């Protein structure tokens, strides 16, 4: 009897522990930091270092597989591994959209539509299998798989929608920050007044991608082009440092660990 219990306990414990952080202000701060790195670091590897778009995408696809393998092997949420995965997903999702746009010549409205349909399909399959889309209960392998697939598609979708918006408006880097910021504020207000938490979470999650990317572009763009002139390398280093500091704080304080509900 004792042997049976000791064998069963690890599996039971794994299913009771959540694999994602609590959604607090810290979650959104570090999400935007990761998104900014996704834009600036991808541009640095691809452009400044001259690795090339396709080679950069292949490199980060392999890295993404390794990081997600490590993340999904963990029995519970660990801030350093989780947020490393988000950084790599942000870079990879950005590169996939850039390949469609720059390498294959796919119009942004088509890639935006395709990624939106794909995301809807992921959510439909997720709900059909699990009967929930709650981000507070990512406590099985199936749910975690759907979660990371949705995260990857939201980054690709956010990239496409953000770039398409810039093409339509012709705004400069500083102005481009205001639209996603305003939309996120409207979504937060809607949530406060009773809008569905799952819908508002994923809408805000998508919009943080163009917000972070626009912040990154604004910082990296030369001053003569209405930017702050930090460059892609300087922006990447600045935000990677901010991510490291924030993750260290979260690891020590554990303020973002989901309690049993």
C-alpha positions as CSV (number, residue, x, y, z in Angstrom):
1,X,0.0,0.0,0.0
2,X,2.8,2.4,0.9
3,X,4.6,1.7,-2.4
4,X,1.4,2.4,-4.3
5,X,1.0,5.8,-2.6
6,X,4.6,6.9,-3.1
7,X,4.3,6.1,-6.8
8,X,1.0,8.0,-7.2
9,X,1.9,11.1,-5.2
10,X,4.3,12.7,-7.7
11,X,1.6,12.6,-10.5
12,X,-1.0,13.9,-8.2
13,X,1.2,16.7,-7.0
14,X,2.1,17.6,-10.6
15,X,-1.6,18.0,-11.5
16,X,-2.2,20.3,-8.5
17,X,0.6,22.8,-9.2
18,X,0.1,25.6,-11.7
19,X,2.7,26.1,-14.4
20,X,2.1,29.8,-15.1
21,X,2.4,32.9,-12.9
22,X,-0.4,34.9,-11.3
23,X,-1.7,37.7,-13.5
24,X,-0.6,40.8,-11.6
25,X,0.9,44.1,-12.6
26,X,4.3,42.3,-12.5
27,X,3.0,39.9,-15.2
28,X,2.2,42.7,-17.6
29,X,5.4,44.7,-16.9
30,X,7.7,41.7,-17.7
31,X,5.5,40.6,-20.6
32,X,6.0,44.1,-22.3
33,X,9.8,43.9,-21.5
34,X,10.0,40.4,-23.1
35,X,8.0,41.7,-26.2
36,X,10.4,44.6,-26.6
37,X,13.4,42.2,-26.5
38,X,11.6,40.0,-29.1
39,X,11.6,42.9,-31.5
40,X,15.0,44.4,-30.9
41,X,17.0,41.2,-30.4
42,X,15.5,39.6,-33.5
43,X,16.4,42.7,-35.5
44,X,19.9,42.7,-34.0
45,X,20.6,39.0,-34.9
46,X,19.1,39.2,-38.3
47,X,20.2,42.6,-39.4
48,X,23.2,43.9,-37.4
49,X,25.0,40.5,-37.2
50,X,23.9,39.6,-40.7
51,X,22.8,36.1,-39.8
52,X,19.8,36.3,-42.1
53,X,16.1,36.0,-41.5
54,X,15.6,32.3,-42.3
55,X,18.8,31.2,-40.4
56,X,17.8,33.3,-37.4
57,X,14.3,31.8,-37.4
58,X,15.8,28.3,-37.6
59,X,18.2,29.0,-34.8
60,X,15.4,30.3,-32.5
61,X,13.0,27.5,-33.4
62,X,15.6,25.0,-32.2
63,X,16.2,27.1,-29.0
64,X,12.4,27.4,-28.5
65,X,12.0,23.6,-28.6
66,X,14.8,23.2,-26.0
67,X,13.4,25.8,-23.7
68,X,9.8,24.6,-23.9
69,X,11.0,21.0,-23.2
70,X,12.7,22.3,-20.0
71,X,9.6,24.3,-19.1
72,X,7.2,21.4,-19.5
73,X,9.4,19.0,-17.6
74,X,9.1,21.2,-14.5
75,X,6.5,20.1,-11.9
76,X,5.5,23.7,-11.1
77,X,6.0,27.3,-12.2
78,X,9.6,28.6,-12.0
79,X,10.0,32.3,-12.9
80,X,13.4,32.1,-14.7
81,X,12.5,29.2,-17.0
82,X,8.9,30.5,-17.7
83,X,10.1,34.0,-18.6
84,X,13.0,32.7,-20.6
85,X,10.4,30.7,-22.6
86,X,8.4,33.9,-23.1
87,X,11.4,35.8,-24.4
88,X,12.3,33.0,-26.9
89,X,8.7,32.7,-28.0
90,X,8.5,36.4,-28.6
91,X,11.5,36.4,-30.8
92,X,10.4,33.3,-32.7
93,X,6.9,34.5,-33.3
94,X,8.2,37.8,-34.5
95,X,10.6,36.0,-36.9
96,X,7.8,33.8,-38.4
97,X,5.7,36.9,-39.3
98,X,8.8,38.6,-40.7
99,X,9.5,35.6,-42.9
100,X,6.0,35.7,-44.3
101,X,6.2,39.5,-44.9
102,X,9.8,40.1,-46.0
103,X,10.8,36.7,-47.4
104,X,7.6,35.4,-49.0
105,X,5.9,38.7,-49.7
106,X,2.6,37.8,-48.0
107,X,0.6,41.0,-47.4
108,X,0.2,41.9,-43.7
109,X,-3.6,41.8,-43.9
110,X,-3.5,38.2,-45.0
111,X,-1.0,37.1,-42.4
112,X,-3.0,38.9,-39.7
113,X,-6.2,37.1,-40.8
114,X,-4.5,33.7,-41.0
115,X,-3.0,34.0,-37.6
116,X,-6.3,35.2,-36.1
117,X,-8.0,32.1,-37.6
118,X,-5.2,29.9,-36.3
119,X,-5.5,31.3,-32.8
120,X,-9.3,30.8,-32.9
121,X,-8.6,27.2,-33.9
122,X,-6.2,26.7,-31.0
123,X,-8.7,28.1,-28.5
124,X,-11.5,25.9,-30.0
125,X,-9.4,22.7,-29.7
126,X,-8.3,23.7,-26.2
127,X,-11.9,24.2,-25.0
128,X,-13.1,21.1,-26.7
129,X,-10.6,18.9,-25.0
130,X,-10.4,20.7,-21.6
131,X,-13.8,22.4,-21.3
132,X,-12.0,25.5,-20.0
133,X,-9.7,28.2,-21.3
134,X,-8.8,29.4,-17.8
135,X,-5.2,30.6,-17.4
136,X,-5.4,30.0,-13.6
137,X,-5.4,26.2,-14.1
138,X,-2.5,25.3,-16.5
139,X,-1.9,22.2,-14.5
140,X,-1.8,19.4,-17.1
141,X,0.4,18.6,-20.0
142,X,-2.4,19.1,-22.5
143,X,-3.4,22.5,-21.1
144,X,0.2,23.6,-21.0
145,X,0.7,22.6,-24.6
146,X,-2.3,24.6,-25.7
147,X,-1.2,27.5,-23.6
148,X,2.2,27.8,-25.2
149,X,0.8,27.2,-28.7
150,X,-1.6,30.1,-28.1
151,X,1.2,32.3,-26.8
152,X,3.3,31.6,-29.9
153,X,0.4,32.5,-32.2
154,X,-0.4,35.6,-30.3
155,X,3.1,36.9,-30.8
156,X,3.0,36.2,-34.5
157,X,-0.5,37.8,-34.7
158,X,0.5,40.8,-32.7
159,X,3.5,41.3,-35.0
160,X,1.4,41.2,-38.1
161,X,-1.4,43.4,-36.8
162,X,1.1,45.9,-35.4
163,X,3.1,46.2,-38.6
164,X,-0.1,46.4,-40.7
165,X,-1.4,49.3,-38.5
166,X,1.9,51.1,-38.9
167,X,1.7,50.7,-42.7
168,X,-1.9,52.0,-42.7
169,X,-1.2,55.0,-40.5
170,X,2.3,56.0,-41.4
171,X,3.0,57.0,-37.8
172,X,6.4,57.5,-36.4
173,X,7.9,55.3,-33.6
174,X,6.7,57.5,-30.7
175,X,3.1,57.9,-32.0
176,X,2.9,54.2,-32.7
177,X,3.1,53.5,-29.0
178,X,-0.2,55.3,-28.2
179,X,-2.6,53.1,-30.1
180,X,-1.9,49.7,-28.5
181,X,-1.5,51.5,-25.1
182,X,-4.9,53.1,-25.4
183,X,-6.5,49.8,-26.5
184,X,-5.0,48.0,-23.6
185,X,-6.3,50.7,-21.2
186,X,-9.8,50.3,-22.8
187,X,-9.6,46.5,-22.3
188,X,-8.5,46.9,-18.7
189,X,-11.5,49.2,-18.1
190,X,-13.8,46.7,-19.7
191,X,-12.5,44.0,-17.4
192,X,-13.0,46.2,-14.4
193,X,-16.7,46.6,-15.4
194,X,-17.3,42.9,-15.8
195,X,-16.1,41.8,-19.2
196,X,-15.0,38.2,-19.4
197,X,-11.5,37.6,-17.9
198,X,-10.4,35.1,-20.5
199,X,-11.3,37.2,-23.5
200,X,-9.8,40.4,-22.0
201,X,-6.6,38.6,-21.0
202,X,-5.9,37.3,-24.4
203,X,-6.9,40.5,-26.2
204,X,-4.5,42.4,-23.9
205,X,-1.9,39.7,-24.4
206,X,-2.0,40.2,-28.2
207,X,-1.8,44.0,-27.9
208,X,1.2,43.9,-25.6
209,X,3.2,42.6,-28.6
210,X,2.7,45.7,-30.8
211,X,3.1,47.9,-27.7
212,X,6.4,46.4,-26.8
213,X,7.6,46.3,-30.4
214,X,6.8,49.9,-30.9
215,X,8.6,50.9,-27.7
216,X,11.6,48.9,-28.9
217,X,11.5,50.6,-32.3
218,X,11.2,54.0,-30.7
219,X,14.2,53.4,-28.5
220,X,16.3,51.8,-31.3
221,X,15.5,54.2,-34.1
222,X,18.0,57.0,-34.8
223,X,17.1,60.5,-33.4
224,X,17.0,61.9,-36.9
225,X,14.0,59.5,-37.6
226,X,12.1,60.5,-34.4
227,X,13.6,57.8,-32.2
228,X,15.9,57.8,-29.2
229,X,18.9,56.3,-31.0
230,X,19.8,53.5,-28.6
231,X,20.1,51.0,-31.4
232,X,18.9,47.4,-31.4
233,X,21.9,46.2,-29.4
234,X,21.5,48.9,-26.7
235,X,17.8,48.4,-26.5
236,X,18.2,44.6,-26.2
237,X,20.8,44.9,-23.4
238,X,18.7,47.5,-21.5
239,X,15.6,45.3,-21.6
240,X,17.3,42.0,-20.9
241,X,18.8,43.7,-17.8
242,X,15.4,44.8,-16.7
243,X,13.9,41.3,-17.3
244,X,16.8,39.8,-15.3
245,X,16.2,42.2,-12.4
246,X,12.4,41.6,-12.4
247,X,12.7,37.8,-12.6
248,X,15.2,37.8,-9.8
249,X,12.7,39.8,-7.7
250,X,9.9,37.4,-8.5
251,X,12.0,34.4,-7.8
252,X,12.8,35.7,-4.3
253,X,9.5,37.3,-3.4
254,X,7.3,34.7,-5.1
255,X,4.5,37.3,-5.4
256,X,3.5,35.8,-8.7
257,X,3.0,32.2,-7.6
258,X,-0.5,31.0,-8.0
259,X,-2.0,29.8,-4.7
260,X,-4.3,26.8,-4.7
261,X,-7.8,27.8,-5.6
